[in-house]
Amino acid sequence: MAEIVSLAEAVRTAVHDGDAVAMEGFTHLIPFAAGHEIIRQRRRELTLIRMTPDLIYDQLIGAGCVSKLIFSWGGNPGVGSLHRFRDAVENAWPASLELEEHSHAGMANRYVAGASGLPFAVLRGYNGTGLAEVTATIAPITCPFTGQTLTAVSALRPDVAVIHAQRADRAGNVQLWGITGVQKEAVLSSERAVVTVEEIVDVLDPRPDAVVLPAWTVTYVAQVPGGSHPSYAMGYSDRDNDYYAAWDAISRDRDAFLSWLDAL
């Protein structure tokens, strides 16, 4: 059952050097505060997993926390490139970065397979791309019923999932709504889960299209108001577009980034 703890304690206990960490949130409810705590606690050699790496992974890569990235798209949404990501790939600064790239559909299906306790997922994507020749987690598979050649992708089973949500109750049940991406699947596929929330309430009242993660699927809950900033939390905060624009200049220059890192 979930424990309600501080963010520092949740990260200290749940996230270890060398872990595979999935931090999900599709434009919405991105767990920035948790990512910053991972940086402050100087975790190293992490394999980061995310469908759309954006600023938080740029920051973690630049801080030297990451040795491998499993992803399907990377960029500063609406602005441009991730320059710390790019510097790591092109110049191995501050360390070299191994890449494993998939499509959005491939990543989503990999999470679903992991959450379902299956070894792999099957989809039509990747046919004709040649990715199976260079990526060990992609392989052609023959349908036993039709003889069609499809693509299998291995299940994702992170050591820890980290997400942000709007609310939790005092028993540790978590509620999120709005654009929910693959947060549910990331939590259900992971060995451990850390959830930061805007508030802790006595009762989770029903919300249209809300997702509820039962307390038994979550390891730690930490109350962190504004924990998704500069992304947004529907019903609580708006997206800080100025932050995304300002990050471009900070991330382009190593000294500017290091000054940002010192002030974190």
C-alpha positions, -999 to +999 in steps of 0.1 A: +000+000+000+011+035-007+029+055+019+026+093+021+060+108+026+081+138+016+094+140-019+130+138-007+122+106+011+103+091-018+132+097-042+158+086-017+140+053-011+126+045-045+152+057-070+186+041-070+217+045-091+215+023-122+177+021-121+154+022-152+131+052-145+100+061-164+088+097-159+056+101-179+032+129-186+021+140-220+024+178-221+004+178-189+013+166-154+050+162-162+068+154-129+094+182-129+097+185-091+105+149-088+130+151-116+147+180-099+149+161-066+166+132-085+192+157-097+197+171-062+202+136-049+228+130-076+215+098-089+238+083-116+237+058-145+200+059-149+181+045-179+154+071-185+122+060-203+097+084-218+075+087-248+083+124-253+115+135-236+114+173-231+129+197-207+130+175-176+150+149-194+172+176-209+179+187-174+186+152-160+209+144-190+229+177-185+232+170-148+250+137-155+223+115-141+217+095-173+235+068-192+207+056-215+175+070-230+146+049-243+122+072-261+101+080-291+106+118-297+127+144-281+125+182-282+115+215-265+078+216-275+070+246-297+106+259-293+132+236-308+159+211-298+170+198-265+206+211-263+218+192-233+205+160-249+222+170-282+255+178-264+256+144-247+250+126-280+274+147-301+301+154-276+296+130-247+291+160-223+288+155-194+288+118-203+281+096-233+244+087-238+231+054-253+199+058-273+171+033-280+144+049-302+109+038-309+077+052-323+050+065-300+028+035-308+057+012-300+064+028-267+027+028-257+023-008-266+055-017-247+040-001-215+007-019-220+025-052-224+045-046-192+013-035-173-005-067-186+023-090-175+031-100-211+066-104-225+059-084-256+033-065-277+024-069-313+017-041-338+019-033-375+044-005-371+081-006-380+076-028-411+100-016-437+120+006-414+150-017-407+148-008-370+147-044-360+182-048-375+196-023-350+173-024-320+172-055-298+137-048-285+121-049-319+116-081-339+095-094-368+069-120-358+047-142-379+010-143-370+000-179-363-035-173-377-029-154-409+008-158-417+012-120-418+045-105-408+040-082-378+063-065-353+069-075-317+082-051-292+095-062-258+075-052-227+087-022-206+091-030-170+109+000-153+123-002-118+103+029-109+077+051-125+074+087-115+043+107-123+024+138-111-013+138-105-039+162-092-050+145-060-046+116-036-066+106-006-051+098+028-050+061+020-028+067-010-053+063-038-044+086-067-067+105-090-057+123-123-077+137-151-072+157-183-046+145-208-034+113-191-010+099-216+005+066-204+008+074-167-015+046-157+004+021-178+038+033-166+028+028-130+012-006-136+043-018-155+068-007-129+082-024-098+078+008-077+059+040-083+064+076-069+035+100-074+036+137-066+002+154-062-012+189-060-031+181-028-041+153-005-079+151+003-102+131+025-123+118-004-117+115-041-150+129-056-159+116-091-145+135-121-154+129-158-128+106-175-106+105-144-081+078-138-078+063-103-047+044-093-055+023-063-031+026-033-018-009-039-004+001-073+016+030-058+047+029-035+050+065-024+028+096-026+043+131-019+023+163-017+040+188-040+018+217-051+030+230-084+050+198-089+044+198-126+056+233-133+064+245-160+039+220-175+004+223-163-020+205-140-056+207-152-077+225-127-047+238-107-022+256-129-015+268-165+015+259-187+044+284-183+052+290-219+079+316-210+099+289-191+100+267-222+112+296-243+138+307-218+152+272-215+164+273-251+191+299-243+200+283-209+204+248-224+224+260-255+254+272-233+272+248-209+281+276-185+246+290-185+233+255-178+258+249-150+247+282-134+211+270-136+221+237-121+239+254-092+208+274-084+185+244-085 
